[in-house]
Amino acid sequence: MEHRSKIIDCTIRDGGLVNNWDFSVEFVQDLYNGLSEAGVEYMEIGYKNSARLLNVSEPNPWRFLDDHFLKEIIPEKKFTKLSALVDIGRVDPNDILPREQSILDMIRVACYVREVDKGLELVQMFHDLGYETSLNIMALSSVPEQQLIKAFELVKESPVDVVYIVDSFGSLDPGDIEHQVKKFQALIPNKQLGIHTHNNMQLAFANTLTAFQNGVTFLDSSVYGMGRAAGNCNTELLVSYIQKPSYELKPVLGVIEKHMLDMRKKWEWGYIIPYMISGVLNEHPRIAMAYRDSSDRDKFVEFYDKVTTPEATMVLESK
């Protein structure tokens, strides 16, 4: 069982949401080499969205991946495969090369359940170009059952390789994860499953293990947990816990020591009280993130009052 794990390290892609993708080329190269030595199966090197569609004049290289740039950064592929994430409506089909001309191996499509048909159109295109594909259905904790069943009828017929259970708000516990995994397995028995967790309630690792122990293969994580708001399941925890002979912890520790201690001084992510509160309330962390950027950042009681009063709930729901 241990041998079927596939870790996808999302440090650049999800961690980029913390520091606006302000990663040096040296860091990305060291991370890629470290993950390869660690035996991590995939590294998500950023978003393959279109700068033109998003009207961005100075595109960040990790947020708008360019194949020519990638070949310069990683002139020689090692053990670790590369993936990129795209969002519906933000990707230009003309930007995507056939897989044999790109150094990307997998393209993952993020969507909400109401856009699954659009997500699967993209999946079909990437599949036809030769890529491994995944569909990451976001904000699962608030999806009505009937809607999910309908969406999964489409997913089942599509060529998508992996379907992700995403705990967008870090609000699920291991019991919830087990329930979701069993539901996914029943509705799409022909697909491999993945798990993407957030650490709002310190459950990202436990939730990832629960998914893995229930038959989920693809495990998202990031080094030192670096990801939006409360961050993700830690790559170093998975590599040290899962008994797979190819996994090696030391190279991941090397990346943390060389680069990430300084990054952590400069940028904030991880288990922090406002993120915990948004997880408990099953809310998007955007309000907590804005609060952490303000001068009231440590007024936890005030924040709690703000997000739990009836007026606040109405504002939250209208967003």
Backbone hydrogen bonds, N-H to C=O, Kabsch-Sander energy under -0.5 kcal/mol:
donor,donor_aa,acceptor,acceptor_aa,energy
4,R,1,M,-1.7
5,S,2,E,-1.4
6,K,217,T,-2.5
8,I,219,L,-2.6
9,D,7,I,-0.6
9,D,42,Y,-2.5
10,C,8,I,-0.6
10,C,221,S,-3.9
13,R,44,E,-1.0
14,D,10,C,-2.7
15,G,10,C,-1.2
15,G,11,T,-0.7
16,G,12,I,-1.0
17,L,14,D,-1.3
18,V,15,G,-1.9
19,N,15,G,-1.2
20,N,16,G,-0.9
21,W,16,G,-1.4
22,D,19,N,-0.9
23,F,21,W,-1.7
28,V,24,S,-2.1
29,Q,25,V,-2.6
30,D,26,E,-2.9
31,L,27,F,-2.9
32,Y,28,V,-2.5
33,N,29,Q,-2.7
34,G,30,D,-2.8
35,L,31,L,-3.0
36,S,32,Y,-2.2
37,E,33,N,-2.3
38,A,34,G,-1.9
39,G,35,L,-0.6
39,G,36,S,-0.9
40,V,35,L,-2.3
42,Y,7,I,-2.1
43,M,81,K,-2.2
44,E,9,D,-3.4
45,I,43,M,-0.9
45,I,83,S,-2.1
47,Y,62,W,-2.2
48,K,85,L,-2.4
49,N,63,R,-1.0
50,S,90,R,-3.6
51,A,49,N,-0.5
54,L,50,S,-1.3
55,N,52,R,-1.5
56,V,51,A,-2.8
57,S,55,N,-0.6
63,R,60,N,-0.5
64,F,60,N,-2.1
65,L,47,Y,-2.6
70,L,66,D,-2.6
71,K,67,D,-1.9
72,E,68,H,-1.3
73,I,69,F,-2.2
74,I,70,L,-3.1
81,K,41,E,-2.8
83,S,43,M,-2.5
84,A,106,M,-1.6
85,L,46,G,-2.0
86,V,108,R,-2.8
88,I,110,A,-1.0
90,R,87,D,-1.9
95,D,92,D,-2.8
96,I,93,P,-1.4
97,L,95,D,-0.7
99,R,129,L,-2.7
101,Q,98,P,-2.0
102,S,98,P,-0.5
102,S,99,R,-1.4
105,D,82,L,-3.1
106,M,82,L,-1.8
107,I,132,E,-2.5
108,R,84,A,-3.1
109,V,134,S,-2.9
110,A,86,V,-2.7
110,A,108,R,-0.5
111,C,136,N,-2.4
115,E,112,Y,-2.0
116,V,113,V,-1.4
119,G,115,E,-2.7
120,L,116,V,-2.6
121,E,117,D,-1.4
122,L,118,K,-1.7
123,V,119,G,-2.3
124,Q,120,L,-2.5
125,M,121,E,-1.9
126,F,122,L,-2.8
127,H,123,V,-3.0
128,D,124,Q,-2.6
129,L,125,M,-1.4
130,G,127,H,-1.6
131,Y,126,F,-2.3
132,E,105,D,-2.6
134,S,107,I,-1.2
135,L,162,V,-2.3
136,N,109,V,-3.4
136,N,134,S,-0.5
137,I,135,L,-0.8
137,I,164,Y,-1.1
138,M,111,C,-2.5
138,M,136,N,-0.7
140,L,166,V,-1.1
142,S,139,A,-1.4
143,V,140,L,-1.9
148,L,144,P,-1.7
149,I,145,E,-2.4
150,K,146,Q,-2.2
151,A,147,Q,-2.3
152,F,148,L,-2.5
153,E,149,I,-1.2
153,E,150,K,-0.6
154,L,150,K,-1.0
154,L,151,A,-0.5
155,V,151,A,-2.0
156,K,152,F,-2.5
157,E,153,E,-0.9
158,S,154,L,-0.8
158,S,155,V,-0.9
161,D,133,T,-0.7
162,V,133,T,-1.5
163,V,192,Q,-2.5
164,Y,135,L,-2.9
165,I,194,G,-2.9
166,V,137,I,-0.8
166,V,164,Y,-0.7
167,D,165,I,-0.6
167,D,196,H,-2.9
168,S,166,V,-1.4
170,G,167,D,-1.5
176,D,173,D,-0.5
177,I,173,D,-2.4
178,E,174,P,-2.5
179,H,175,G,-2.0
180,Q,176,D,-2.6
181,V,177,I,-2.9
182,K,178,E,-2.3
183,K,179,H,-2.1
184,F,180,Q,-3.0
185,Q,181,V,-2.8
186,A,182,K,-2.0
187,L,183,K,-2.4
188,I,184,F,-3.1
191,K,188,I,-1.8
192,Q,161,D,-1.7
194,G,163,V,-2.3
195,I,218,F,-2.3
196,H,165,I,-2.5
199,N,231,G,-2.3
202,Q,199,N,-1.8
207,N,203,L,-3.3
208,T,204,A,-2.0
209,L,205,F,-2.6
210,T,206,A,-2.4
211,A,207,N,-2.2
212,F,208,T,-2.5
213,Q,209,L,-3.2
214,N,210,T,-1.0
214,N,211,A,-0.6
215,G,212,F,-1.7
216,V,211,A,-2.4
217,T,193,L,-1.4
218,F,193,L,-2.1
219,L,6,K,-3.0
219,L,217,T,-0.6
220,D,195,I,-2.5
220,D,218,F,-0.6
221,S,8,I,-2.1
222,S,233,C,-2.5
225,G,222,S,-2.1
226,M,223,V,-1.8
231,G,228,R,-2.4
232,N,225,G,-1.4
235,T,222,S,-1.9
238,L,234,N,-1.8
239,V,235,T,-2.7
240,S,236,E,-1.4
241,Y,237,L,-1.9
242,I,238,L,-2.7
244,K,242,I,-1.9
247,Y,244,K,-2.3
248,E,38,A,-2.0
252,V,249,L,-1.1
253,L,249,L,-1.8
254,G,250,K,-2.2
255,V,251,P,-1.5
256,I,252,V,-2.0
257,E,253,L,-2.7
258,K,254,G,-2.6
259,H,255,V,-2.5
260,M,255,V,-1.2
261,L,256,I,-1.6
263,M,259,H,-1.5
264,R,260,M,-2.4
265,K,261,L,-1.0
266,K,262,D,-1.3
267,W,263,M,-3.2
270,G,229,A,-2.1
272,I,270,G,-0.8
275,Y,272,I,-1.1
276,M,272,I,-2.1
277,I,273,I,-2.7
278,S,274,P,-2.1
279,G,275,Y,-2.1
280,V,276,M,-2.7
281,L,277,I,-2.2
282,N,279,G,-1.2
283,E,278,S,-3.0
287,I,284,H,-0.7
289,M,285,P,-2.8
290,A,286,R,-2.3
291,Y,287,I,-2.1
292,R,288,A,-2.2
293,D,289,M,-0.9
294,S,291,Y,-1.5
297,R,294,S,-1.2
299,K,296,D,-2.8
300,F,298,D,-1.9
303,F,299,K,-2.2
304,Y,300,F,-2.7
305,D,301,V,-2.7
306,K,302,E,-2.6
307,V,303,F,-2.3
308,T,304,Y,-1.2
309,T,305,D,-1.4
313,T,309,T,-2.0
314,M,310,P,-1.8
315,V,311,E,-2.1
316,L,312,A,-3.1
317,E,313,T,-2.4
318,S,314,M,-1.6
319,K,315,V,-0.7
319,K,316,L,-1.0
